[in-house]
């Protein structure tokens, strides 16, 4: 598609790819297992929902070194799930204070378990 879009210029352009693939969600991964009890303790009835969010993180550097990286958080019930994607990785990037508080509780609990 890119060659088609470039037309006559296609042969004059060199295209490199960093080939950074995404990390697939592994339901049995240790990080997923550690997050489970903590998200339920912080927000009763909550669930881990694997999803893809378009944007960039530093996880690609960890994957290049052979590690697995996941982003996770607890989101406030005040904001609809569908509205979170519009809040991240764009103009006026933001997060509501309740989600920040809940995610901090979750990340700290998981970090304490990993370091114990």
C-alpha positions as CSV (number, residue, x, y, z in Angstrom):
1,X,0.0,0.0,0.0
2,X,2.9,2.3,0.8
3,X,4.6,1.6,-2.5
4,X,1.3,2.3,-4.3
5,X,0.9,5.6,-2.4
6,X,4.5,6.6,-3.3
7,X,4.0,5.8,-7.0
8,X,7.1,6.8,-9.0
9,X,8.9,7.8,-5.8
10,X,8.7,4.3,-4.4
11,X,12.2,3.1,-5.7
12,X,13.8,6.3,-4.3
13,X,12.6,5.7,-0.8
14,X,14.1,3.3,1.8
15,X,11.7,2.1,4.4
16,X,13.0,0.7,7.7
17,X,10.9,-1.0,10.3
18,X,11.8,-1.4,14.0
19,X,9.7,-4.5,14.0
20,X,8.5,-4.1,17.6
21,X,5.7,-6.5,17.9
22,X,3.2,-6.2,20.7
23,X,3.1,-8.4,23.8
24,X,0.3,-10.9,23.7
25,X,-1.9,-11.2,26.8
26,X,-0.9,-14.4,28.6
27,X,-3.7,-15.3,31.0
28,X,-1.4,-17.4,33.1
29,X,1.5,-14.9,33.3
30,X,2.7,-14.1,36.9
31,X,1.9,-10.4,36.5
32,X,-1.7,-11.2,35.7
33,X,-1.9,-13.6,38.6
34,X,-0.5,-10.9,41.0
35,X,-2.8,-8.2,39.8
36,X,-6.0,-10.3,40.3
37,X,-6.4,-10.4,44.0
38,X,-5.4,-6.8,44.4
39,X,-7.8,-5.3,41.9
40,X,-10.6,-7.2,43.5
41,X,-9.6,-5.9,46.9
42,X,-9.4,-2.3,45.7
43,X,-12.7,-2.4,43.7
44,X,-15.2,-5.0,44.6
45,X,-16.6,-6.8,41.6
46,X,-13.8,-5.6,39.3
47,X,-12.3,-7.8,36.5
48,X,-9.2,-7.8,34.4
49,X,-10.2,-7.1,30.8
50,X,-7.5,-7.7,28.2
51,X,-7.7,-4.9,25.6
52,X,-5.5,-3.1,23.1
53,X,-4.9,0.6,23.4
54,X,-3.3,2.4,20.5
55,X,-0.3,4.5,21.5
56,X,3.3,4.0,22.6
57,X,5.1,3.0,25.8
58,X,8.6,2.1,26.8
59,X,7.5,-1.6,26.9
60,X,9.1,-2.1,23.5
61,X,12.5,-1.7,25.0
62,X,11.8,-4.4,27.6
63,X,10.4,-6.7,24.9
64,X,13.6,-6.3,22.9
65,X,15.5,-7.5,26.0
66,X,13.3,-10.6,26.2
67,X,10.9,-9.4,28.9
68,X,7.1,-9.2,28.9
69,X,5.4,-5.9,29.7
70,X,1.8,-5.2,30.5
71,X,0.0,-1.9,31.2
72,X,-2.8,-2.2,33.7
73,X,-4.9,0.0,35.9
74,X,-8.1,0.4,37.8
75,X,-10.5,2.9,36.3
76,X,-13.1,4.9,38.1
77,X,-16.7,4.0,37.7
78,X,-17.4,7.7,37.0
79,X,-16.0,7.5,33.5
80,X,-17.4,5.0,30.9
81,X,-15.0,2.4,29.7
82,X,-15.5,3.6,26.1
83,X,-14.3,7.1,27.1
84,X,-10.9,6.1,28.4
85,X,-9.4,5.5,25.0
86,X,-10.1,9.1,24.1
87,X,-8.2,10.2,27.3
88,X,-4.9,8.6,26.5
89,X,-2.1,9.1,23.9
90,X,-3.5,12.2,22.2
91,X,-4.2,15.8,22.6
92,X,-5.1,16.8,26.2
93,X,-4.0,13.5,27.6
94,X,-5.4,13.0,31.1
95,X,-6.7,10.6,33.7
96,X,-9.3,11.3,36.4
97,X,-8.1,11.5,40.0
98,X,-10.1,8.5,41.2
99,X,-8.5,6.2,38.5
100,X,-5.1,7.5,39.4
101,X,-5.7,6.7,43.1
102,X,-7.1,3.2,42.4
103,X,-4.3,2.4,39.9
104,X,-1.6,3.6,42.4
105,X,-3.1,1.3,45.1
106,X,-3.0,-1.6,42.6
107,X,0.5,-1.0,41.3
108,X,1.9,-0.6,44.8
109,X,0.3,-3.9,46.0
110,X,1.6,-5.8,43.0
111,X,5.1,-4.3,43.4
112,X,5.1,-5.3,47.1
113,X,4.2,-8.9,46.1
114,X,6.9,-9.0,43.4
115,X,9.6,-7.7,45.8
116,X,8.5,-9.8,48.8
